[in-house]
Amino acid sequence: MPSGYTPPEDAPPSARNLGALASQQVRTRGHAPFITFYDDARGERTELSYATFDNWVSKTANLLVEELEVGRGDRVATLLGNHWTAVVVAFACWKVGCSVVPVDADPGMLAASGAATVVAREDLVGGLTQDAGGADRPQVVVVGQGMGGRLSGTAASPEDAVAYGEEVLAFADDYDDPDVGPPDEALLVLPAGGSGPPAAVRLTQGNLLAAAEALAAWGLGSDDRLLCTRAVHLPDGLVLAHLGAFAAGASVVLTRTFDPSRLWRRAADERATLLHLAPAHLDQLEAGSPPEGLRCALVPAGADPGVTAGVRERLPVVVGHGLAEATSISTLSPPAPDADTRAWLEEAAGRPVGAVTARAAVAALDAAGAPLDHGAEGRLGIGGPVVMAGYDGRPDLDERALGSGWFASAERGYTDVGPDGATHVFVTGPA
């Protein structure tokens, strides 16, 4: 075992399931703001408190169950872009015990998702369903771009589609907590090509709860306000920025599009304490100093060290390893590293991808899948409750990736203990 290695925590999750977590937070946070949504093109600002958000979630859960006969274990595809309804639908699915399948990155993957229901924005629904005729065509819920998700009438929808904004308000604003547990599938991450996973990744309610707990342990608290421009259909955009903030009692400002010319002003107006960005957004940040109170930019997917070095002169940048198979939170940089740790990271032989988080373990593995000592290079392996349930319908890939008891990543690297006492992870190349 590596020197200083700590096995993955086997502690129970903070809530019985994601629905129970929602109930806990509504009791404690109530009318505190949870999500503030901006659509600058339409001049829209929508703010939902914890209680109002949960009302929408419960109404949507009842719509899914009573109108569409969606149940525990089913899958619901979403094509909603960055919109507050995308977060509502996801939380509603988790209350029901079904799995969310975002298809925003590749609508052509709908047929492979196994989803019999799709919730789509009205201007996107036509292209999504035009080739899906016959009895196997998914049932469609269309979310409008008007207030409350009402249809604007600017795009055609299938004749049998359910108009979300027109129907959802008729349903009850509470939902009985079903017998859902941590092993239930909660999120199916479809492969988007490039350097992504080789097959769809199955994440459970337990994975998502562990990710939220890890983010809170890293330093996200109830006083934080997170300005998110990251795509909600990506695991870190949905699970960390929104579920993580919800679990921590924090609040989120979600923007429909990334507009660097508005970022500092919006962060100041909304008193944001963190930014949650795509890696590509870092080198588009406005010139000048960020507003007072903004403590870091959170980029869990990682970013080019050359870009982050330039941004760090103005604002600390927190990066992670960003693997969907580890719920995007096996590692995160310390929120405020001391000078000795910063210098040590800059001199490292590998690319720093953060320190191991509270609900994960990371080690370099030898050829037999056994963990190596700190400083020794091998295939990077991840353990703990943030590790996926497996690849969807691919037991062959599961055996290769999970057979050693660790998730064996596609990268080589090493671990080492920094001056701050944390175990940091470094990538040196492909495995």
C-alpha positions as CSV (number, residue, x, y, z in Angstrom):
1,M,0.0,0.0,0.0
2,P,1.2,3.5,-0.7
3,S,2.8,5.4,2.2
4,G,0.1,7.3,4.0
5,Y,-2.7,5.6,2.0
6,T,-6.2,5.9,3.5
7,P,-8.8,3.3,2.3
8,P,-12.0,4.7,0.9
9,E,-14.4,5.8,3.6
10,D,-17.2,3.2,4.2
11,A,-19.3,5.7,6.1
12,P,-23.1,5.8,5.3
13,P,-24.3,8.6,3.0
14,S,-25.7,11.8,4.6
15,A,-29.2,10.9,3.5
16,R,-31.1,7.8,2.7
17,N,-31.6,8.9,-0.9
18,L,-31.7,12.1,-3.0
19,G,-35.3,12.7,-2.3
20,A,-34.7,12.5,1.5
21,L,-31.8,15.0,1.0
22,A,-34.2,17.4,-0.7
23,S,-36.6,17.1,2.2
24,Q,-33.9,17.8,4.8
25,Q,-32.7,20.9,2.9
26,V,-36.2,22.3,2.5
27,R,-36.7,22.0,6.3
28,T,-33.5,23.7,7.1
29,R,-33.1,26.3,4.2
30,G,-36.8,26.9,3.4
31,H,-37.1,30.3,1.8
32,A,-33.4,30.9,1.3
33,P,-32.5,31.3,-2.4
34,F,-31.3,28.2,-4.2
35,I,-31.2,28.9,-7.9
36,T,-31.2,32.2,-9.8
37,F,-31.4,31.8,-13.6
38,Y,-30.4,34.4,-16.3
39,D,-31.4,34.3,-19.9
40,D,-29.9,37.5,-21.2
41,A,-31.2,37.1,-24.7
42,R,-34.7,37.1,-23.4
43,G,-34.2,39.5,-20.5
44,E,-35.2,36.8,-18.0
45,R,-34.2,36.5,-14.4
46,T,-35.9,33.7,-12.4
47,E,-35.2,33.1,-8.8
48,L,-36.4,30.0,-6.8
49,S,-36.0,29.5,-3.1
50,Y,-35.3,26.0,-1.7
51,A,-39.0,25.6,-0.9
52,T,-40.3,26.9,-4.3
53,F,-37.7,24.8,-6.1
54,D,-38.8,21.7,-4.3
55,N,-42.5,22.5,-5.1
56,W,-41.6,22.5,-8.8
57,V,-39.6,19.3,-8.3
58,S,-42.5,17.5,-6.6
59,K,-45.0,18.7,-9.2
60,T,-42.7,17.4,-12.0
61,A,-42.2,14.1,-10.2
62,N,-46.0,13.7,-10.0
63,L,-46.4,14.6,-13.7
64,L,-43.8,12.0,-14.6
65,V,-45.5,9.3,-12.5
66,E,-49.2,10.1,-13.0
67,E,-49.3,11.4,-16.5
68,L,-46.4,9.5,-18.1
69,E,-46.3,6.4,-16.0
70,V,-42.6,6.8,-15.3
71,G,-41.4,4.7,-12.4
72,R,-38.4,3.7,-10.3
73,G,-35.7,2.2,-12.5
74,D,-36.9,4.0,-15.7
75,R,-34.8,6.4,-17.7
76,V,-35.8,9.9,-18.7
77,A,-33.7,11.7,-21.4
78,T,-33.3,15.5,-21.3
79,L,-32.5,18.0,-23.9
80,L,-32.9,21.4,-22.1
81,G,-29.6,23.3,-22.3
82,N,-28.7,25.6,-19.4
83,H,-32.1,26.3,-17.9
84,W,-33.6,26.1,-14.4
85,T,-36.1,23.4,-15.7
86,A,-33.1,21.1,-16.5
87,V,-32.2,21.1,-12.8
88,V,-35.9,20.7,-11.7
89,V,-36.4,17.7,-14.0
90,A,-33.2,16.0,-12.8
91,F,-34.2,16.4,-9.1
92,A,-37.7,15.1,-10.0
93,C,-36.3,12.0,-11.6
94,W,-34.2,11.4,-8.4
95,K,-37.3,11.7,-6.2
96,V,-39.1,9.1,-8.4
97,G,-36.0,6.8,-8.4
98,C,-35.4,7.0,-12.1
99,S,-32.3,8.0,-14.0
100,V,-31.6,11.2,-15.9
101,V,-30.0,10.8,-19.4
102,P,-28.8,14.1,-20.8
103,V,-28.6,14.0,-24.5
104,D,-27.6,17.6,-25.1
105,A,-24.1,16.7,-26.3
106,D,-25.5,14.3,-28.9
107,P,-29.2,14.1,-29.5
108,G,-28.5,11.1,-31.9
109,M,-27.8,9.0,-28.8
110,L,-31.4,9.1,-27.7
111,A,-32.1,5.7,-29.2
112,A,-29.2,4.1,-27.4
113,S,-30.1,5.7,-24.0
114,G,-32.9,3.3,-23.2
115,A,-35.2,6.2,-22.3
116,A,-38.9,5.9,-23.1
117,T,-39.5,9.5,-22.1
118,V,-37.7,12.6,-23.3
119,V,-38.1,16.1,-21.9
120,A,-36.9,18.7,-24.5
121,R,-36.9,22.4,-25.1
122,E,-39.4,23.5,-27.7
123,D,-36.9,24.8,-30.2
124,L,-35.0,21.5,-30.1
125,V,-37.7,18.8,-30.0
126,G,-38.3,18.7,-33.7
127,G,-34.9,17.5,-34.6
128,L,-34.8,15.1,-31.7
129,T,-37.8,13.1,-32.7
130,Q,-38.1,13.4,-36.4
131,D,-36.5,10.0,-37.1
132,A,-38.1,8.2,-34.2
133,G,-41.4,7.1,-35.7
134,G,-43.6,4.1,-34.8
135,A,-44.4,2.4,-31.6
136,D,-41.0,2.8,-30.1
137,R,-40.9,6.6,-30.4
138,P,-40.4,8.0,-26.9
139,Q,-43.1,10.0,-25.2
140,V,-42.3,13.6,-25.4
141,V,-42.6,16.4,-22.8
142,V,-42.0,19.9,-24.3
143,V,-40.7,22.7,-22.2
144,G,-41.3,26.2,-23.5
145,Q,-39.1,29.2,-23.3
146,G,-41.7,31.4,-21.7
147,M,-42.1,32.0,-18.0
148,G,-42.8,28.9,-16.1
149,G,-41.7,26.8,-19.0
150,R,-44.8,27.7,-21.0
151,L,-44.7,27.3,-24.8
152,S,-43.9,30.4,-26.8
153,G,-45.5,28.9,-30.0
154,T,-42.4,29.6,-32.1
155,A,-41.7,25.9,-32.8
156,A,-43.8,22.9,-33.8
157,S,-44.1,20.0,-31.4
158,P,-45.4,16.4,-31.9
159,E,-49.2,16.3,-31.7
160,D,-49.2,13.9,-28.7
161,A,-46.5,15.8,-26.8
162,V,-47.2,17.0,-23.2
163,A,-46.8,20.7,-22.8
164,Y,-44.8,20.9,-19.5
165,G,-45.6,24.5,-18.5
166,E,-49.3,24.1,-19.2
167,E,-49.7,20.8,-17.4
168,V,-47.2,20.7,-14.4
169,L,-49.0,23.3,-12.2
170,A,-52.1,21.0,-11.9
171,F,-50.1,18.4,-10.0
172,A,-49.5,18.2,-6.2
173,D,-46.6,20.1,-4.8
174,D,-45.5,17.3,-2.5
175,Y,-44.3,13.8,-3.4
176,D,-44.2,10.7,-1.2
177,D,-40.6,9.5,-0.7
178,P,-40.3,6.1,-2.4
179,D,-38.2,3.2,-1.2
180,V,-35.2,4.3,-3.3
181,G,-31.7,3.5,-2.1
182,P,-28.0,4.4,-2.9
183,P,-27.7,1.6,-5.5
184,D,-30.5,3.0,-7.7
185,E,-29.2,4.4,-11.0
186,A,-29.5,8.2,-11.0
187,L,-27.5,9.5,-14.0
188,L,-26.4,7.9,-17.3
189,V,-23.5,9.8,-18.8
190,L,-23.4,9.1,-22.6
191,P,-20.0,9.0,-24.3
192,A,-19.4,12.2,-26.3
193,G,-16.3,11.0,-28.2
194,G,-12.9,12.4,-27.9
195,S,-11.3,11.7,-24.6
196,G,-14.5,10.8,-22.9
197,P,-15.6,7.4,-21.5
198,P,-15.7,4.4,-23.9
199,A,-19.3,3.6,-23.1
200,A,-22.2,5.1,-21.1
201,V,-21.4,5.6,-17.4
202,R,-23.9,4.5,-14.8
203,L,-23.9,6.7,-11.7
204,T,-26.1,5.8,-8.7
205,Q,-27.8,7.8,-6.0
206,G,-25.0,6.8,-3.7
207,N,-22.4,8.1,-6.2
208,L,-24.2,11.5,-6.4
209,L,-24.6,11.8,-2.6
210,A,-20.9,11.0,-2.1
211,A,-19.9,13.6,-4.7
212,A,-22.0,16.2,-2.9
213,E,-20.5,15.3,0.4
214,A,-17.0,15.5,-1.1
215,L,-17.6,19.0,-2.4
216,A,-18.9,20.1,1.1
217,A,-15.8,18.6,2.7
218,W,-13.6,20.4,0.2
219,G,-15.0,23.7,1.3
220,L,-18.4,24.6,-0.2
221,G,-20.6,25.9,2.5
222,S,-24.0,27.5,3.1
223,D,-22.6,31.0,2.7
224,D,-21.3,30.3,-0.8
225,R,-23.0,31.6,-4.0
226,L,-21.8,29.7,-7.1
227,L,-22.0,31.4,-10.5
228,C,-22.3,28.6,-13.0
229,T,-21.7,28.9,-16.7
230,R,-20.8,25.2,-17.1
231,A,-23.2,23.1,-19.1
232,V,-25.9,21.5,-16.9
233,H,-25.9,18.3,-19.0
234,L,-22.3,17.5,-17.9
235,P,-21.8,15.6,-14.7
236,D,-19.9,18.3,-12.9
237,G,-22.3,21.0,-14.1
238,L,-25.3,19.1,-12.7
239,V,-24.0,17.1,-9.8
240,L,-21.4,19.4,-8.4
241,A,-22.7,22.9,-9.3
242,H,-26.3,22.1,-8.5
243,L,-26.7,19.0,-6.3
244,G,-23.5,19.9,-4.5
245,A,-24.6,23.4,-3.8
246,F,-28.1,22.1,-2.7
247,A,-26.6,19.6,-0.3
248,A,-24.3,22.3,1.2
249,G,-27.2,24.8,1.6
250,A,-25.5,27.1,-0.8
251,S,-27.0,28.9,-3.8
252,V,-26.4,28.9,-7.6
253,V,-26.6,31.6,-10.2
254,L,-27.1,29.8,-13.6
255,T,-26.5,31.5,-16.9
256,R,-28.0,30.2,-20.1
257,T,-24.9,31.2,-22.1
258,F,-21.4,32.3,-21.2
259,D,-20.8,36.0,-21.8
260,P,-17.4,37.1,-20.6
261,S,-18.3,40.8,-21.0
262,R,-21.0,40.3,-18.2
263,L,-19.2,38.0,-15.9
264,W,-17.5,40.3,-13.4
265,R,-20.5,42.6,-13.2
266,R,-22.9,39.6,-12.7
267,A,-20.6,38.1,-10.1
268,A,-20.5,41.4,-8.2
269,D,-24.3,42.0,-8.5
270,E,-25.1,38.5,-7.3
271,R,-22.4,38.5,-4.6
272,A,-20.9,35.3,-6.1
273,T,-18.1,33.6,-4.1
274,L,-17.2,31.0,-6.7
275,L,-17.2,30.6,-10.4
276,H,-17.9,27.2,-12.0
277,L,-16.5,27.3,-15.5
278,A,-15.7,25.1,-18.5
279,P,-11.9,24.9,-19.2
280,A,-12.3,26.8,-22.4
281,H,-13.8,29.8,-20.5
282,L,-10.7,30.5,-18.5
283,D,-8.8,32.2,-21.2
284,Q,-11.9,34.3,-22.1
285,L,-12.2,35.9,-18.7
286,E,-12.4,39.7,-18.7
287,A,-9.3,41.8,-18.1
288,G,-8.9,43.5,-14.8
289,S,-9.5,42.3,-11.2
290,P,-12.4,40.1,-10.3
291,P,-14.9,41.5,-7.9
292,E,-14.3,41.5,-4.1
293,G,-15.6,38.3,-2.4
294,L,-14.9,36.0,-5.4
295,R,-12.6,33.4,-3.9
296,C,-11.8,31.0,-6.8
297,A,-12.8,29.6,-10.2
298,L,-13.8,26.0,-10.0
299,V,-12.9,23.8,-13.0
300,P,-13.4,20.2,-12.0
301,A,-12.7,18.9,-15.5
302,G,-9.2,20.3,-15.4
303,A,-7.5,22.8,-17.6
304,D,-4.2,23.5,-19.4
305,P,-1.6,24.5,-16.8
306,G,-0.4,27.4,-19.1
307,V,-3.9,28.9,-19.1
308,T,-4.5,28.4,-15.3
309,A,-1.1,29.9,-14.5
310,G,-2.1,33.2,-16.2
311,V,-5.5,33.3,-14.5
312,R,-4.1,32.5,-11.1
313,E,-2.4,35.9,-11.1
314,R,-5.8,37.4,-10.5
315,L,-8.0,34.5,-9.2
316,P,-7.2,31.1,-7.6
317,V,-8.1,28.2,-10.0
318,V,-9.3,24.9,-8.6
319,V,-8.9,22.0,-10.9
320,G,-9.8,18.3,-10.7
321,H,-9.2,15.0,-12.6
322,G,-12.7,15.3,-14.0
323,L,-13.5,11.7,-14.8
324,A,-17.2,10.9,-15.2
325,E,-16.4,7.3,-13.9
326,A,-15.5,9.0,-10.6
327,T,-18.5,11.4,-10.6
328,S,-16.0,14.2,-11.6
329,I,-14.8,14.6,-8.0
330,S,-12.0,12.1,-7.2
331,T,-9.6,15.1,-6.8
332,L,-9.9,18.9,-6.4
333,S,-7.1,21.5,-5.8
334,P,-7.1,23.0,-2.3
335,P,-9.3,26.2,-2.3
336,A,-6.4,28.3,-0.8
337,P,-3.0,26.6,-1.0
338,D,-0.2,28.0,1.0
339,A,2.9,29.4,-0.7
340,D,5.0,26.3,-0.1
341,T,2.4,24.1,-1.6
342,R,2.0,26.3,-4.7
343,A,5.7,26.3,-5.3
344,W,5.9,22.5,-4.8
345,L,3.0,22.0,-7.3
346,E,4.7,24.2,-9.9
347,E,7.9,22.2,-9.7
348,A,6.2,18.8,-10.0
349,A,7.2,16.4,-12.8
350,G,3.6,15.7,-13.6
351,R,0.5,17.7,-14.3
352,P,-1.3,18.5,-11.0
353,V,-5.0,17.5,-11.1
354,G,-5.8,18.2,-7.4
355,A,-5.8,16.6,-4.0
356,V,-7.7,13.5,-3.2
357,T,-11.2,14.3,-2.0
358,A,-12.9,13.1,1.2
359,R,-15.1,10.4,-0.5
360,A,-12.4,9.0,-2.8
361,A,-9.0,7.3,-2.8
362,V,-6.4,7.5,-5.6
363,A,-3.3,5.5,-6.1
364,A,-0.9,4.6,-8.9
365,L,-1.4,0.9,-9.7
366,D,1.2,-1.6,-10.8
367,A,0.6,-4.1,-13.7
368,A,-1.3,-6.4,-11.4
369,G,-3.6,-3.6,-10.2
370,A,-1.9,-3.2,-6.7
371,P,-1.3,0.3,-5.3
372,L,2.2,1.6,-5.4
373,D,4.0,3.9,-2.9
374,H,3.8,7.6,-3.3
375,G,6.1,8.9,-6.0
376,A,6.0,5.7,-8.0
377,E,4.4,6.0,-11.4
378,G,1.7,3.7,-12.6
379,R,-1.8,3.6,-14.0
380,L,-4.0,5.9,-11.9
381,G,-6.7,4.0,-10.0
382,I,-9.6,5.5,-8.1
383,G,-11.6,3.9,-5.2
384,G,-14.4,4.9,-2.9
385,P,-18.1,5.7,-3.2
386,V,-17.7,8.2,-6.0
387,V,-16.7,5.4,-8.4
388,M,-19.4,4.4,-10.9
389,A,-21.6,1.4,-10.8
390,G,-20.2,0.4,-14.2
391,Y,-20.5,0.9,-18.0
392,D,-24.0,0.4,-19.3
393,G,-24.4,-3.0,-20.8
394,R,-20.6,-3.6,-21.1
395,P,-19.5,-6.2,-18.6
396,D,-16.3,-6.7,-20.6
397,L,-15.3,-3.1,-20.0
398,D,-16.3,-3.4,-16.3
399,E,-14.0,-6.3,-15.9
400,R,-11.1,-4.4,-17.3
401,A,-11.8,-1.2,-15.5
402,L,-13.0,-2.4,-12.1
403,G,-11.7,-6.0,-11.8
404,S,-8.8,-5.0,-9.5
405,G,-11.1,-3.4,-7.0
406,W,-10.1,0.1,-8.2
407,F,-11.3,2.0,-11.2
408,A,-8.3,1.8,-13.6
409,S,-8.2,5.1,-15.5
410,A,-6.7,5.6,-19.0
411,E,-3.9,7.7,-17.6
412,R,-0.5,7.2,-15.9
413,G,0.7,9.2,-13.0
414,Y,1.7,9.2,-9.4
415,T,0.6,10.5,-6.0
416,D,2.6,12.4,-3.4
417,V,2.0,14.2,-0.1
418,G,2.4,18.0,-0.3
419,P,3.6,20.5,2.2
420,D,0.0,21.0,3.1
421,G,-0.3,17.3,4.2
422,A,-2.8,16.4,1.5
423,T,-2.3,13.6,-1.0
424,H,-2.0,15.2,-4.5
425,V,-2.4,13.5,-7.8
426,F,-0.2,14.1,-10.9
427,V,-0.8,12.9,-14.5
428,T,2.2,12.0,-16.6
429,G,0.7,10.6,-19.8
430,P,-1.7,8.0,-21.2
431,A,-1.7,4.5,-19.7
